[in-house]
Amino acid sequence: MQEALTALDTGDDLRARVARLVLAPIFQRVVIGLILLNAVTLGLETSDSIMAGYGTLLHAVDAVLLYLFTLELALRIYAFRGRFFRDPWGIFDFIVVAIAWMPASGPLAVLRALRVLRVLRLISVVPSLRNVVEAMLGALPGMGSIVLLMALLFYVFAVMATKLFGTEMEEQFGTLGASLFTLFQLMTLDDWANIVKPAMEAEPWALVFFMPFIVISTFVVLNLFIGVIVESIQTLRDDRGAGEAAAEAAAKSADRADLRALVQEVRALRAEVAELRAQPKNTP
């Protein structure tokens, strides 16, 4: 957006001023404050007692906030025009605000419940949150092999669990689907003891089966996901740091070039002054 602002400086003066307004830190803070206020009002609307006493006020505040968000979006579209829709975060904000304008009745009324998505605009407004989301999206290609590894692990252990414990624990391991669900529950360590203990009562060696699965799935595979995301975040920071360093170096180079040009002009001016002083004065 900063590049767009630079381009606007040479074009429409009004658009350039609007761009400066929407990019101003105080404007961004106001937008963040309005989003947080909207989050509070949407949460209060879930309480029947509060809605009974202040429902009209909350609806009015929600309507005013929607108009303000629409105005802010219109200013950004006016300032950046086509550049706004080439920015994925701009499209995200546009969709979120557009959903809030859906009719409250009819077949699209269910979309009104998605008004809470406006709170997610904090991601596009707060740079640190935006960086985390971009890093997670950038990590998706690297997660493909990990997902495949986890799928193979689950399938192999699910088939084994169905054959080993399907008879004694039909509810947990009676079918392949039930085994997959139970293994997922074990991976999350959700009430895992109440699954493993009955299995050990039926088969004393069952711990030899479950413990390797829990260790591999919970403490190895899931940590691989975290490692990929952390690496993506670090790569994003390094790339942006390198870009900022290059921009700073270019700016310093430009400043040095301007300084050299200024020195050359001063030297040329001194030479001209010296030539003028060396010329003989005409006597009357």
C-alpha positions as CSV (number, residue, x, y, z in Angstrom):
1,M,0.0,0.0,0.0
2,Q,2.9,2.3,0.6
3,E,4.0,1.9,-3.0
4,A,0.5,2.8,-4.1
5,L,0.7,6.0,-1.9
6,T,3.9,7.0,-3.6
7,A,2.3,6.5,-7.0
8,L,-0.7,8.5,-5.9
9,D,1.5,11.5,-5.0
10,T,2.1,12.1,-8.6
11,G,-1.6,11.7,-9.5
12,D,-4.9,12.7,-8.1
13,D,-4.3,14.9,-5.0
14,L,-7.6,14.1,-3.4
15,R,-7.0,10.3,-3.7
16,A,-3.5,10.8,-2.3
17,R,-4.9,12.6,0.7
18,V,-7.5,9.9,1.3
19,A,-4.7,7.3,1.0
20,R,-2.6,9.1,3.6
21,L,-5.7,9.2,5.9
22,V,-6.5,5.5,5.7
23,L,-2.8,4.6,6.2
24,A,-2.3,7.0,9.1
25,P,-1.5,5.1,12.4
26,I,-4.3,7.0,14.3
27,F,-6.8,5.9,11.7
28,Q,-5.7,2.3,12.0
29,R,-6.0,2.5,15.8
30,V,-9.6,3.9,15.5
31,V,-10.5,1.0,13.2
32,I,-9.0,-1.5,15.6
33,G,-11.0,0.1,18.4
34,L,-14.3,-0.1,16.4
35,I,-13.6,-3.8,15.6
36,L,-13.1,-4.6,19.3
37,L,-16.2,-2.7,20.2
38,N,-18.1,-4.7,17.6
39,A,-16.7,-7.9,19.1
40,V,-18.1,-6.9,22.5
41,T,-21.6,-6.0,21.2
42,L,-21.8,-9.3,19.2
43,G,-20.9,-11.2,22.4
44,L,-23.5,-9.3,24.4
45,E,-26.2,-10.2,21.9
46,T,-25.9,-13.8,22.9
47,S,-27.3,-13.0,26.3
48,D,-31.1,-13.1,26.5
49,S,-31.2,-11.0,29.7
50,I,-29.0,-8.3,28.2
51,M,-31.0,-8.3,24.9
52,A,-34.2,-7.9,26.9
53,G,-33.0,-4.7,28.4
54,Y,-30.6,-3.3,25.9
55,G,-31.4,-5.1,22.6
56,T,-32.5,-1.9,20.8
57,L,-29.3,-0.1,21.8
58,L,-27.1,-3.0,20.8
59,H,-28.7,-3.3,17.4
60,A,-28.3,0.5,16.9
61,V,-24.6,0.3,17.8
62,D,-24.2,-2.7,15.4
63,A,-25.8,-0.8,12.6
64,V,-23.6,2.3,13.2
65,L,-20.5,0.2,13.2
66,L,-21.5,-1.5,10.0
67,Y,-21.9,1.9,8.3
68,L,-18.5,3.0,9.7
69,F,-16.9,-0.2,8.4
70,T,-18.5,0.4,5.0
71,L,-17.3,4.0,4.9
72,E,-13.8,2.9,5.8
73,L,-13.9,0.2,3.0
74,A,-15.2,2.8,0.5
75,L,-12.4,5.2,1.4
76,R,-9.8,2.4,0.8
77,I,-11.4,1.4,-2.5
78,Y,-11.5,5.1,-3.6
79,A,-7.9,5.6,-2.6
80,F,-6.3,2.5,-4.1
81,R,-9.0,1.4,-6.7
82,G,-7.6,-1.6,-8.6
83,R,-4.8,-2.1,-6.2
84,F,-7.3,-2.7,-3.4
85,F,-8.7,-5.8,-5.1
86,R,-5.2,-7.1,-6.0
87,D,-4.5,-7.3,-2.2
88,P,-5.8,-10.5,-0.7
89,W,-6.5,-8.8,2.6
90,G,-8.5,-6.2,0.9
91,I,-10.7,-8.8,-0.7
92,F,-11.0,-10.5,2.7
93,D,-12.3,-7.2,4.3
94,F,-14.7,-6.6,1.4
95,I,-16.2,-10.1,1.7
96,V,-16.6,-9.8,5.5
97,V,-18.3,-6.4,5.3
98,A,-20.5,-7.6,2.3
99,I,-21.8,-10.5,4.3
100,A,-23.0,-8.2,7.1
101,W,-25.2,-6.4,4.5
102,M,-27.1,-9.7,3.7
103,P,-30.9,-9.5,4.4
104,A,-32.1,-10.5,7.9
105,S,-34.9,-12.6,6.4
106,G,-35.3,-15.0,3.5
107,P,-33.0,-17.8,2.3
108,L,-29.9,-15.7,3.0
109,A,-30.8,-14.9,6.6
110,V,-28.4,-17.6,7.9
111,L,-25.5,-15.5,6.6
112,R,-26.5,-12.9,9.2
113,A,-25.0,-15.2,11.8
114,L,-21.6,-14.7,10.1
115,R,-21.6,-11.0,11.2
116,V,-19.1,-12.2,13.9
117,L,-16.6,-12.6,11.1
118,R,-16.1,-8.9,11.3
119,V,-14.0,-9.5,14.4
120,L,-11.5,-11.4,12.1
121,R,-10.7,-8.1,10.5
122,L,-8.3,-7.6,13.3
123,I,-6.1,-10.0,11.4
124,S,-5.9,-7.7,8.4
125,V,-5.5,-4.6,10.5
126,V,-2.9,-5.7,13.0
127,P,0.4,-6.4,11.2
128,S,1.7,-9.0,13.7
129,L,-1.5,-11.1,13.3
130,R,-1.3,-10.7,9.5
131,N,2.3,-12.0,9.5
132,V,1.4,-15.1,11.5
133,V,-1.5,-15.9,9.1
134,E,0.7,-15.4,6.1
135,A,3.4,-17.6,7.6
136,M,0.8,-20.3,8.3
137,L,-0.4,-20.1,4.7
138,G,3.1,-20.2,3.4
139,A,3.7,-23.4,5.5
140,L,0.9,-25.3,3.9
141,P,3.1,-26.8,1.0
142,G,5.6,-28.1,3.6
143,M,2.8,-29.7,5.6
144,G,1.8,-32.0,2.8
145,S,4.3,-34.6,3.5
146,I,3.6,-34.5,7.2
147,V,-0.2,-34.9,6.6
148,L,0.6,-37.9,4.3
149,L,2.8,-39.4,7.1
150,M,0.1,-38.9,9.7
151,A,-2.6,-40.4,7.3
152,L,-0.4,-43.5,6.8
153,L,0.3,-43.8,10.6
154,F,-3.4,-43.6,11.4
155,Y,-4.5,-46.1,8.7
156,V,-1.9,-48.7,9.8
157,F,-2.7,-48.4,13.5
158,A,-6.4,-48.3,12.8
159,V,-6.4,-51.5,10.9
160,M,-4.3,-53.2,13.6
161,A,-6.5,-51.9,16.4
162,T,-9.6,-53.1,14.7
163,K,-8.2,-56.6,14.3
164,L,-6.7,-56.7,17.8
165,F,-9.4,-55.0,20.0
166,G,-12.5,-55.0,17.8
167,T,-14.1,-57.9,19.6
168,E,-13.5,-56.8,23.2
169,M,-14.0,-53.0,22.6
170,E,-16.6,-53.0,19.8
171,E,-17.7,-49.4,20.5
172,Q,-14.1,-48.0,20.2
173,F,-12.5,-50.4,17.7
174,G,-15.4,-52.3,16.1
175,T,-15.0,-50.7,12.7
176,L,-12.3,-49.0,10.8
177,G,-14.0,-45.6,11.2
178,A,-14.5,-46.1,14.9
179,S,-10.8,-47.0,15.3
180,L,-9.8,-43.9,13.4
181,F,-11.9,-41.7,15.6
182,T,-10.6,-43.4,18.8
183,L,-7.0,-43.0,17.6
184,F,-7.6,-39.4,17.0
185,Q,-8.9,-39.1,20.5
186,L,-5.8,-40.7,21.8
187,M,-3.6,-38.4,19.7
188,T,-5.3,-35.4,21.5
189,L,-4.9,-37.2,24.9
190,D,-8.6,-36.7,25.4
191,D,-9.6,-39.2,28.2
192,W,-6.9,-41.6,26.8
193,A,-6.6,-43.5,30.1
194,N,-10.3,-44.6,29.9
195,I,-9.5,-46.1,26.5
196,V,-6.1,-47.7,27.3
197,K,-7.1,-49.2,30.7
198,P,-10.0,-51.3,29.4
199,A,-7.8,-52.5,26.5
200,M,-5.2,-53.5,29.0
201,E,-7.8,-55.4,31.0
202,A,-8.7,-57.3,27.9
203,E,-5.1,-57.7,26.6
204,P,-2.3,-57.0,29.1
205,W,0.2,-56.2,26.3
206,A,-2.1,-53.5,24.9
207,L,0.2,-50.8,26.3
208,V,2.9,-51.9,23.9
209,F,0.5,-51.0,21.1
210,F,-0.9,-47.7,22.4
211,M,2.2,-46.1,23.9
212,P,4.2,-46.0,20.6
213,F,1.2,-44.5,18.8
214,I,0.7,-41.8,21.4
215,V,4.4,-40.9,21.5
216,I,4.7,-40.8,17.7
217,S,1.5,-39.0,16.9
218,T,1.3,-36.5,19.8
219,F,5.0,-35.7,20.5
220,V,6.6,-36.2,17.1
221,V,4.2,-35.6,14.2
222,L,2.4,-32.7,15.8
223,N,5.7,-31.1,16.7
224,L,6.7,-31.4,13.1
225,F,3.7,-29.2,12.2
226,I,4.9,-26.6,14.8
227,G,8.4,-26.8,13.4
228,V,7.2,-26.1,9.9
229,I,5.1,-23.2,11.0
230,V,7.9,-21.7,13.1
231,E,10.3,-22.1,10.1
232,S,7.9,-20.3,7.8
233,I,7.5,-17.4,10.3
234,Q,11.3,-17.1,10.5
235,T,11.7,-17.2,6.7
236,L,9.0,-14.5,6.3
237,R,10.8,-12.3,8.9
238,D,14.1,-12.9,7.2
239,D,12.7,-12.1,3.8
240,R,11.1,-8.9,5.0
241,G,14.2,-7.9,6.9
242,A,16.3,-8.4,3.8
243,G,13.8,-6.3,1.8
244,E,13.9,-3.6,4.4
245,A,17.7,-3.7,4.5
246,A,17.9,-3.5,0.7
247,A,15.4,-0.6,0.7
248,E,17.5,1.2,3.4
249,A,20.7,0.6,1.5
250,A,19.1,1.9,-1.7
251,A,18.0,5.0,0.2
252,K,21.5,5.6,1.6
253,S,22.9,5.1,-1.9
254,A,20.5,7.6,-3.3
255,D,21.4,10.0,-0.5
256,R,25.1,9.6,-1.2
257,A,24.5,10.1,-4.9
258,D,22.6,13.3,-4.1
259,L,25.5,14.4,-1.8
260,R,28.1,13.8,-4.5
261,A,26.0,15.7,-7.1
262,L,25.7,18.6,-4.6
263,V,29.5,18.6,-4.0
264,Q,30.1,18.7,-7.7
265,E,27.7,21.6,-8.1
266,V,29.4,23.5,-5.3
267,R,32.9,22.9,-6.9
268,A,31.6,24.0,-10.2
269,L,30.2,27.1,-8.6
270,R,33.5,27.8,-6.9
271,A,35.3,27.4,-10.2
272,E,33.0,29.9,-11.8
273,V,33.5,32.4,-9.0
274,A,37.3,32.0,-9.2
275,E,37.1,32.6,-13.0
276,L,35.1,35.8,-12.4
277,R,37.6,37.0,-9.8
278,A,40.5,36.3,-12.1
279,Q,39.1,38.4,-15.0
280,P,40.7,41.9,-15.2
281,K,38.5,44.7,-14.1
282,N,37.6,47.3,-16.8
283,T,39.0,50.7,-15.8
284,P,37.2,53.9,-17.0
